[in-house]
Amino acid sequence: MDYLFPSLLALLTGLSDSQVRAFRHTSTLLAMKLMTGLVEVAQMVSVQLHTAQRRYDVENSKSGHESASDRLEELKLQENREELSSMTNGIFRGVFVHRYRDQLSEIRAISIAELGVWLKMDPDNFLNDKCLKYLGWTLYDKQSPVRLQCVRALQGLYREKEFIGCLELFTSRFKERMLSMVLDKDPDVAVETVNLLLLIQQTEEGLKDDECSNIYPLVYISHKSLASAAGSFLYNKDTNRKDNASFIQILISFYIQSEVVSPLLCY
């Protein structure tokens, strides 16, 4: 196993750089899914290591001397965690860093989708500016399926309240881009972007009134799903409303103040 697994990783890394698209696509998919599995196992080992450390500390404080078996278990778990970290780092640097910008949009989409999983599954090691920057750059991807995967990955992060602090710099850097994507040429991307901005709006910092004004007019758009998403954004913006009457007043005020040029809002 010590030989087989590194050999498999080396093979996938080499094939992911192949000139043959089929080889590159399949090997990248396998490598990304394999890394997701490794990240999951690493999280389990981390939990076991934390438990072993606590048990060791408790036993040591009671007996006044070290327990050899507990200490051995802790060292073994640390060794396993370091080995897993080495393998995931190898896949990240050897495959992901190159394939997230692959010429084939399907490969880029696969890479970004799995990155979103790693960020959420193991925030201690992945939820940082060095990894988040890849999502920020991918918001500008020319192909809509890649942008869509990127926005969905971000949704998964902004749903977790404990992640918001780690996302502050990302939000400040890429909020303008996300706001512009509510008019994305792909309606599916636009819909998911509005849903993403609603999650950002519900954070402590939220969105400014002029930033929200980019979204409100979309309730008049001809695309049903996008209009519905904009309506949901408008409805949920006022989280402190006490009854439906206050919301009706907001709607009336919004209707009176809106100045919408319909041709600009039709796909």
N, C-alpha and C positions, 0 to 999 in steps of 0.2 A: 504493500500500500504506500509505503514511503517513497517508492520509486514510481509506481503507476500514476499516482495523482499529479505530481509535478510534471511528469511526461505528458499527461493529458492537457494540462494547462499550457505547456510549451507548444503542443500541437495546435490547440485552439488559437493561441496568440499568433502563431505563424500563419495559419490559414485565414485569420481575420484580416490579414494584410494582403491577401491574394488578389491578383488582377481579375480572377474569375469571380463574377458577381455572386453566383450561386454559392461558391465556397465561402466567400466573405460574409454573405448574409447568414448562412447556416451556422458558421463558426461563431459569429458575433452573437447570434441569438443564444447559442449554447453557453457561451462564456458569460453572458449577462445573467442568464438564469442560474448558472452554476454559482456565480458570485452572490446572487440573492440568497441561495441556499446556504452559502458559507457565512454570510452576514447573520442569517437566522441562527445558525449553529453557534456562531461566536457570541450572540446575545445570550443563548442558553448557557454557554460556558461561563460567561461573565456573571450570570445569576448564581451559578453553582460555586464559582470562586468567591463571590461575596458571602455566600452562606458558609462556606468552609472557613473563611477568614474569621467570621463572627464566632463560629463554633470553637475554633482554635483559641481565640482571645478569651472566650468564656472558660474553657477548660484550663488554660494556662493561669488565669487569675484564681481559679479554685484550688488547683493542685500546687501551684507555685513552681511548677517545672513544665518544660515543653513536652507535648505529646508527639512522639515521633511519627505515628500513623497519620495524625491530623496534619502535621507539618508536611509530610510526604505528599498527601492528597492535594494540599494547597499548591505546592511546587509543581506538581503534575498538571494541575489546572492552569497555572500561569504559563507553563510551557505550551500547552494546547492553545491557549488564547494568543500567545505570541506567534505561533505557527499559522493559525488562522488569519491573524492580522497581516502576516507576511504574504500569504496567498491572495488575500483580497486587494492588498496594495499592488501586487503584481498584475492582477487582472485590470485594476483601475488604470494604472499607468500604461500597461501594455496593450490594452484593448479599448477601454472606454475613451480615454483621452484622444485617441485617434479616430474612433468610429463615430463619435457624436457629431463630427463634421464630415462624415463620409459623403461621397457624391450621390449615393443612393439614399433617397429620403426615407425609405422603409428602415434602413439600418439606423439612421439618425433617430427616427421615432422610437425604435426598440431601445436604443441606448438611453434616451431621455426618460422613457417610461420606467425603466429599471432604476435609474438614478433617483427618481421620486420615491421608489420603494425603499431604497437604502437610506435616504435622508430621514424618512419617517420611522423606519425600523431601528436604526442605530444613530440617533441624533448626536450622541457624545462624540462619535468619530466622523460623521458626515455633515451634520448641520452646522456648517461654518461658511465663511465667505469664499473660501477656496473651492468649495463644491457648488455653492449656490450660484456662483458666477456663470456656470455652464447653463443653468436655467435662464438666467438673465440674457445671455447671448442668444439662446435659442428662441427667445421671444421674437427675434428679428428674422427667423428662418424664412426662406422664400416659399417653402411648401407648407400648405395649411395643415396637413396631418401631423407634421412635426410641431407646429405651434400649438395645435390642439392637445397633444400629449404633454407639452410643457405647461400649459394652463391647468390641465387636470392634475399634474404633479403638484403645482403650487396650491391648488385647492386643498389637497390632502394635508399640506403643511399649515395653511392658515386656519384650518379647522381645529388644530390643536393649540389650546390657549397657552400651554407651557412653551410653545415654540416662538411665540410672537416676539419676545425679546431678542431672539437670535435672528429674526427677520427684519429688524428695524432698518439696518443699513441697506439691505436688499430693497425694501419698500421705497426708501428715499431715492435710490438710484434708478429704479425701473418703474416707478409709479406712473410717470408721464407716458411711457410706452404702453403700459397696461390700459391706461385711460384711452389712448388712441385706438386700441384694438377693439373697442366696442363698435367700431365701424369697419371691422375687418372684412375683406372681400368674401371670406367664407362665413356664412351665417352661423354655422356650428361653432366656430371659433369665437365669434362675437357673443353668442349666447353664453358660452362657458366663461368668457371674460367678464360679462356682467355678473354672473354668479360668483366669480372670484372677487370682484370689487365689492360685492355685498359682504363677503367674509372680512375683507379689509376694513370696510366701513364699520363693522361691528367690533373692531379692536379699539383699544383705548384712544389711540391717536386718530383713527378714522379717516374720513375724507373731508376736505373743505367744501363749502357750499358751491363754489365755482367749479370744483371738480365733479361734484354730483350733477351739476347742470349739464354736463356732457352726456349723461345717461338718461335724464328725464325725458327728453324729446323722443326717445326710442319707443315710448308707449304708443306713438302714432304710426310706427313703421308698418309696412305691409306684411313683413315676415312675422307670422303668428308667434313662433317660439321666442323670437327676440323681443317682440312687444310684450309678451308674457313675462319674460325675465326682467325687463325694465319695470314693468308694473310691480313685480315682486320686490324689486329693489326699492321702489318708491314706497310701497306699503310697509316694508320692514325698516326703513331708515329711521323713523321716529320710534325708537324702542321704549321711550318713556310715556307714550300716549296711554291714557287710562280707559278710553272707551272709543267706540266707533264714531261717535259724533266728532271728536277731535280730528280723526282721520278724514272724515268727510270735509271738514273745513280745510284741511291740507289739500285735498283734491280740488276743491273749488278754487282755492288760491292759486294752485298750480295751473289750472285750466285758464284762469284769467291772465296770468302773467306769461304764459307760454307764447312764444312767437316762433312757429315752426314753418319752415319752407319744405313742403311735402316732397318735391322732386329730389331733394338732397337725402331723403330718408327712405328711398325705395331701392331694393336690390333688383 
